[in-house]
Amino acid sequence: MEISEKIQGILATLPAKPGCYIMKSAEGTIIYVGKAINLKNRVRSYFHADSSHDPKTRKLVQNIADLEWIVVGSELEALILEMNLIKKHRPKYNIRLKDDKRYPYIKIHWNEPFPHVTVTRNMEEDGSRYFGPYTSAWAVHQTLEVLRRIFPYLTCDREITGHDQRACLYYDIKLCSAPCIGAISQAGYRAMISDLMDFLGGQSAGIVQRLQADMEKAAEDMRFEKAAALRDQLKAVHSIIERQKIVFASDYLDSDVLAMARADGEACVQIFFIRGGKLIGREYFILEGTEDTADSEVISEFIKQFYAEAANIPQQLMMPAEIEEAKIIGQWLRSKRGGEKIELIVPQEGQPQELVKMAAENATETLQALRAQWQADAHKQEQALTELQTALKLSAPPNRVECYDVSHTQGVATVGAMVVFEKGVPAKNLYRKFNIDSTSIGAPDDFASMEEMLTRRFKRWRAAQETESSPGSKPDASFAFLPDLIIIDGGKGQLGRVVNVLEEFNLFEKIPVIGLAKQEEEIFFPHNSQPLILPRHSQGLYLVQRIRDEAHRYGITAHRSRRSKLGFASQLDTIPGIGPTRRKALLKHFGSVDKIKEATKEELKAVKGITSAAAESIKAHLA
């Protein structure tokens, strides 16, 4: 194969040391990250005319236009750096956990005097305890809903003194232990949360013994109501334990069992979590970019990416096959366990081998079910696009749809939102927001804001056409291509402004545009007073609604972000009708913007100079 002079020069300077190498495309995008004990030998091997290279590697090499490397002190450091770089850049040719940024964790705020229990997507070193990651946020909330009936933890933001006059409704329905009124002491509450953490970790024997002892003691002391509550709690714990399959003796090592199924470039890894000899749960994870890659390498990449984020690492991993990096991965996992030993084994017989086989069967079934679901979703998207083509009399299915929305509060911090759907699926990397200068258009004016946003969007398109032939230029894909359909969140007025913009750029005959009115979900066309109403349960209507709702969500999020950056003080400054005198009176009366925000309209009107109209404006702006 022919190697460019630039790459040849880089290959000649590679050091014979451990490190990571970073491969880039002609556009400067990172397309692959790897590690090596000897950078010189490993990187050069890609460019040998070697028939043993698989198709994926050959395609990768064809797209390499630049190389970088980072030298580190050891193979372990190289492993850790490689994982961090893959997570950060998600290169096209690396094996990647699908949607790994979205996996939720259960977070126990153990650093608080009265710990809360929440669901989060980020682990921090803040003294909290974490359990996960899980693949489904819905499943996490379902789990907590059950556990809250056994361990009734706090869900409110009250400052807990133990001296409140009365508890909230959750105490009455036995979903809170009410430390706010002293119904449980701080020590008792923390013991309950400790039991919850043990239970999440699969350690239930001690909890059962303690609840049994507490129940018997309460009965002996003739505290029958307390004894009955403990009996119900114990019964609930037993009902969950009974559903957990016992697979080993209780003194068997805590283990994770891994197995995999593959199809068409994707892999499904199933994990069984075994704690205290019981199968306490299972999760599946999808990996992409696995085509032409050996099973052992896929498993190896999964272990590195999953356990880099896992809240807990067991004493043993059971795998379906040996992995090449077992020694260095074992060293890394041991360091994450604080130096405690961890075993990576491939069971050859008995119950462990049966568990790996069972996990593999589950992985196969899961992947088949997911693929059927993906195909059904793809069919629905295809059906929706075909329905829109017919209903809107388009020449082809609208494969690229752009939708625009405007968000503001009383004309302040106005943001225009542009979302893009490709083949019926959101292309979030193409979303863009536009900060609108309301002073230049007169606030609030949604029509003028929409016109400014569309004007800026198509100016960017025109600029992209002019620079397309320039060497080294890389146009923004959000603006460089024209949509097959534009959807406006609004009726005839908004639509008219968009038509003006399209006519200005000579695009009105090229790009279909519709307005979607919220109340009756009517679709309006330019220069036509008769709206179209799609069938209530049609896939075409569902897609249009989804696109509109996504534009609204994205716009609201961007608006809130911009508004928060203005700062609390400047928020008061920009409320229409609130000048220095009224602002000073409000702050003097309430003491802070937070208190102003919490005040009712009647409480605001009690401040000197605050009229009903001013109170309305304050509530609307600080909502």
N, C-alpha and C positions, 0 to 999 in steps of 0.2 A: 504494500500500500504506500501511497505517496504521503510524506510527512512534510508539513510546512516548515520553512526556515525558522519561524518563531518557535515552534514546538521543538525542533531539533536543538536549538540553542538552549531551551529550558532543560531538555533531557540531558544535555552535556554537563549541566551544573548541579544536577541532583545529588544530595549528600547520601552517603551510605549509613544513615542513622534512622532511628525510629521516629515516626511522626505521622501526620495526616496529609493527604493530598486532596486538592480541590480542583475539579474539572469544570470548565466553563464553556458555554456556547459562544457563537459569534456575537450574540446580543449582550454578552456579559452575565448571563444567567447561570447560576450554579446548577449543574445537571448531575453531578455525582460527587460523593465524598467517600473516601476510603482511608484505611490505615495500613501501616506496614512496619515491620521490624527493621527493614532495610528499604528506605524510600527509593533509592537508585534502582535496585533490582525490580521492585514491585511495579513501579510506574512504567519503566521501560518495557516490561512484559506486555503491556497493553498494545504496544506499537510494533510488536513482532508479527511477521506474516504467519500466524499460527492458526492452522485449521481447527484446532481444538477450542477456539473461542466460540461461545454460543452466539446465536443471532442477536440477543439483547446486547452483549458486549461489543459485537461488531458495529451495531447501530450507534452505541454510545461513542465509540472511538471516531466514527465518521463525523460526529457532531462536536468533537473537542476542538476548540479554537484557542484556548488559553489554559494554563496550568499554574497553580500556586501550591506551596507546601508549607507546613509548619512543623518544625523539629521539636520533639519533646524528649523528656529524660528516660522514659521507659515504655514498655508495651502497654502497661496499665494506663499510663497517662494518655497514650494514643487512643486506647479504647474509649476512655471517658470523653476526650475531645471529639472523637468521631461521633459519638452519640449526641453530644450537644450541638454539633454542626448540622447533623441530619434533622434534629428536632427544630432547629432554628430555620433552616432553609428548605426543608422537605424536597430534596432534589428529585428530579423526574425518574432517574434510573436507579435510585436506591429503593430498597424494600421499606415500606412505611406503614405504620399503624394508621388505619383509616379514621379520620375525624378524631385523632387522639387528643386535640385541645379541648374537646367538649366532654370528656369523661368526668362524671361527678364523683365526689367523695362525701362520706359522712364525717362531719367535723364535730368533735367534742371540745368545747371551749374550756379545757381543764384549768387554764390559767385564771379563770374568773372565780370569785368566791362561791357563786352559785352557777355552775356551768350550764350554758345553753347547748342545745344540739341543733345543728343546721346542716344544710347541704351546700357544698361549695365545689368549684371547679379548679381551685388553686390551693396547693399546700404551701404553707409558710412556716418558718421557724419562729413561732410565737407562743410556744408552750402548749398548744392544742394537740389533741390526739386525732389521728385520721384513720379512716377505714375505707379501702377501695384501691384502685378505681373500679367503678361499675360501668356497664355499657348503657344502662337505661336510667335516666333521672326519674321516670315514672316508677320503676321498680324500687328505687331507693326510697321514694316517698311512701310507697305502699309498705315497705319494710318498717319504716319509722312509725307509720300509723298503727301497725300491730304492736311494735315495741313500746309505744307511748302508753298503751293500755296496761302494760306490765310495769313499766318504769315511767310514771307520769312526770316528765320533766317540764321545766319552764318553757313557755313560748312567748311570753310578753317581755316588754322592756322596762318594767317597773324597777325602781331601786329597792332592793330587798332589805327591809329593816326588821321584819318580824312583828311589826306593831301596827300594820294596816288594820282598819276597822273591819273590812270584809274582803273576801277573796272574789275573784271573777267567776264567771259561769263555768269555766273549765274545771274548777275545784268541785263544783256541785255534780258534774257529770263524770268525775273521777279521771280526768285527763290532766290534772295538775296536782301536785302534792302540797301546794300553797305554803311555801316558806314565807310568803309575804305577810301572813297572819300568824306565823309561828306554829303552824300545824305540823311542820317538820323542822328539825334543827339544821344548822349548816352542816354539822358532821353527818347527820342522818341523810341529808340530801346528797352530799358528796359520796357517801357509801352507796346510795342507790345508783348514781351515775357511774361509779366504779363497777357495779354489777352489770350495768348496761354495756360498758366497754368490754368486760369479760365475756359477756354473752355474744357480742359482735365478733369477738375473737375466738369463739367456739369453746370457751371454757365455762361450762354450765354446772358442773358437779358441785362446786363450792357454793354457788348461788342457791341451788336446790336445798342443800344442807342447812344453809343459814336461814332461808325462808321457813323451812320445816321447824327449826329450833325456835325462831321468833313466833311462829304461829302457836306452838305448844306453850311457850312462855306466856303469851297474851291470854290464852285460854285459862291457864293456871291462875293468872291474876284477875280473872273474870272480866277482862276487856274484850268482850265477845264481838263487838263491832270491828275492833282492830284485828282480831283473830279471823273473822270472816273475810276481811279485805285481803289478809295474807293468804288465806286459803284460795281465794279467787286468783290471786297473783301466781301462786304456786301451780294452780291448775292450768293457767295460760302458758306458763313456762313449760310444763310437761307436754302440752299439746304441740308445741313447736319442736321440742326435743324428739318426740315420737316420730315426727316426719323426717328427722335427720337419720339417714341410713348409717348403721354401724358397720364399718368395714374392717376395722382392726381392733386389737386390744387397746385400751385407753392409754397405755404407756408407749404406744407406737409413735415414731417421730411425726411431728406436724409436717405435712407434705402438700405440695401442689402437683397435680397430675396434668401433664400437657399432652395433647394430641392434635392432629391437623387433618383437614380435608382441603383439596384444591380443585379449581376449575377456572379455565380461561383467564389466567393472569392474576387471579385473586385467591387468597387462602383464608380459611377460617380455622383459628386456633381455639380449642375448647380447653378450659381449665376447671378441674375439680379441686375444691379447697377442702382438705382433710385436717381437722383439728381435734385433738383428744380422741383419735380413732374414729371420728364420725365425719361423714360427708355433709358439711354445713352449708355448702352453696356451690354454684357453678356460674361461670361467665363465658361468653364467647367474644372474640375480637377478630375483626376483618383486617387483613393486610393487603395492600395493593403494590403493584410493581414486582410481582413475584414470578412473572413468566420467565421461562428458560433458566430457573434457579433451582438448585438441588434442595430437597426437603430439609436436609440437615442445616443448610445455610438459612433457610426461611425460619426454622425453629430458633436458630442462633440469634438472628436479627430480632425476632419477637421477644426473646428473653431479655435482650439488652434494652429494648425500648419499653417493654412493659415494666420490668423491675426497676428501671430508672425512675419511674413515677409511682410505683406501688408503695402503699403506706406501710405494709408489713411483708417481710420476707421469711418464709418458713425454713425449717432445718433441712428440708430435702426437696429436690425437684425430680420427679419421675418423667422421663422423656421417651418418645417413641424410637429414637435412634441416637447414636453417638454424634456429637458435634465437634467440629475441628477446633474450636476455640474453648473447649471445656475448661482447660487449666486456667487461662487468663480470666474467663468469665467467673469461674469459681472464686478466684482471688478477689475480683471486684465485688461479688456478692458478699463474700466474707467481710470485706471492709465496710459494706453497707449494714451488715449485722453487728457492727462494733467489734469485729475480730472473732465472733463466734463461728464455729465450723458449719459449713453447708455442704451437702452431698448432691452431686448430679449423677443420677443413675439411670440405666436403661434396663428395666425389669425383664428377666428372662423366663420367669415361671411364677406360678401361684397367684395369689390375690393381687399383688401389684401389677403383674402383667395383664390380668383381667381388667383392672381399672383403666390402664392405658388403652386397651382395646375398646372399652365402653366409652371412653372420652372420644376416641376416633369415630365411633359410630354416631355419637351425638354431634360431632363436628360436621360429619357428612350430612346428616339430617338437617342441621341448622343451615348449612350453606345451600342445600337444595331448596329449603323453604324461603330463604332470603332471595335466591335467584328467581324463584317463581314470583315473589313480591315485586322485585325490581322489574321483571318483564311485564307484570300487570300495570305497574306505575308507568312504564314506558308506553304501553298500549293506551293508557288513559291520556297521556300527554299528546300522543299522536292523534287520538280521537278528538281531543280538545282543539288542537291546531287545525284539523280538518274542518271541524264545525265552525270555527271562526272564519276560515277561508270562505266557506259557503255563505255564512250569514252576512259577512261584511263585503262579499263579492270581490275578494282579492284574487290576484292572478296566481298566487302560490301560497302555501302555508306560511304564516308569519313566524319564521324561525328565530328572528331576533326582534323582541318587543321591548320598547323603552317606555317607562311610566314616570310621570313627573308630579310632584306634590310640593306645596309650600306650607311651612310651619312657622309660627311666631306667637308671641304673647303681647296683645295690644300693640302690634307693630314693632315690637322690640326683639332683637336677636333673630331676625328673619333668616331662615335657611331654606333653600330650594333643594329638593331631593330628586335624584335620578337613579332609578333601578333598572337593571337589564336582565331579561330572561332569555335564555337560548334554548330552543327546542322544548319549551315548557318548564325549564328548570332555572332557578335563580343563579346568575353568574355574579357572585358577590364581589369578585375581584374587579368587576367593571362598574360597580356602583360609584357614584360621585355625588358630592354635596357642593352647594354654591352658597357662600355667605353673601346675602343681599344687603346693600347699604340703603336702609330705609329712608335716610335723609335725602337721598337723591331722587327717590320716586314718590315721596310723600307717604307717611305711614298712617294707618295700615292700608296697603293696596295689593291684594292678592293677584289681581290681573296684571299689574305692572311688574310685580315680582316674577310671575310666570313668564312674562315676555322677556325680561332681562335674563332669566335662567336659560331659556331656549336660544336666545341670541348668542349668549356666551358659548353654549354647547356647539352651535353650528359654525361659529367663528373658529372654534378649535378644529372642527371637521375640515373647514376650508384651509386652515393653516397646515393640517396634516397632508392634504392633497398637494400643496405647494412644496412641501419638504420631502415628499415620498421618494423622489429620485436623488436626494442628497446623500452622499456616501456617509455611512456611519450613523445615520439618523434612525431613530426607533420611535415611530408614532405611538401615541397612547391609544390602545385598543378600545378604550371607552368612547373615544371621539372619532377615530379614524374611519369607522364604518357606519354606514347609514342603517337605520332600523327598517324592518319590514312593516312595522306598525308602531304608532305612538298612541299611548293611552294617557288622558289627562284626568286627574281626579277633580271633576267638576262638570258643570253644565255648559250652556251655550256661551256664556260670557268668557270663561276661561278658554274655550275652544276657539273663539274668534281671535283672541290675542295670539294663539299658537299659529293659526292660519296666516296672520300678518307676518310672523317671523318666517314661516316656510316660503311665503311668496317673495319676501325680501331676498332669500337665498336661492330662488328659482327651484325650490324643492317641493312645492305644493302638488305638482303632478306626479312626483316620484314616491312620496311617502304618505300612505294613508294615516289619517289621524281621527281618533274618536274621543268623545268625552263621556265619562261614566258618572251619572248623577246618583248620589247615595240613596235618596229616599225610596225610589222604586226600582233602583238598579237599571235605569233607562240608559240606553246608548244613543248618543247624539252624534250626528254627522255634520260636517261643514255645509253651510248654505242649505240646510234642510230642517224644517221645523218639526217633522215627524220623527219621533224617537223609535228605536228598535228595542223590543223586549225579548231577550233570549229565553227559551224554556227554563223554567225554574230549577230543574234538576239536570240541566245539560252540563257536560264536561267543559264546554266552551265558556259558560257563565262562571263555573267554579274557577277556571283559570284566570279569567279577567278579574274576578273578585280577589283572588289570591295575589295577583300582581298589584292591584290597587292597594290592598291592605299592607303588602310589603313596602310599598312606597311610603305609605303613611307611617308605618313603624320606623322605617329608616329616617324619615324626615323628623319625626318627634324626637328620636334619640339624638340626632345631630343638633336639633334646636336646643334641647336641654343641656347638652354639652357646651354649646356656645354661650347659653345663658349663664351657666355656672361659672364660666371663665370670666364673665363680666364682674363677678364678685357680688357679695350681698349688698355692700354699700352702693355700688353703681346700679344695682337693681332698683333700689329706692330712687336714685337720681333719675332713672329713665321711665318711671311710672308716669303716664300722662296725668297732668293736673296736680302732681305732688312736687311742690317747689321747696326751697330751703326752709321756709317757716313751718310748713306742714311736716316736713321730714324731721325737723328738730323736735316738734311737739310729739310726734309718734314715738321717736326714740326715747324722749324724756318720760313719756307715759308708760311704755312697755319695757324699756330697758335694753332690748335687742331686736334684731330683725327676725330671729327665730320666734320670739314671742308675738311679734306683729303678724307673722305668717300663721300662727296658731289661733289668733283672735277671730271671733265671729264678726259679722258685719255690724251687729249692734254694739259690740265692744269697741270697734273702730270708730263708729259714729259718736261715741262718748268723748272722744278726744276733740279738743277745741279746734274748729276750722275744718273738720272732716265731715263733708256732706255725704249723702247717700251715694251720689255719683262717684265721689272720690273713694268711698269704701268699696264699691263695686270694682273700681279700677285696681285697687290694691289687691283684692282677693283674686282677681283674674290674673294679675301679673305674677303674684307669688304662689300661685297654685302649684 
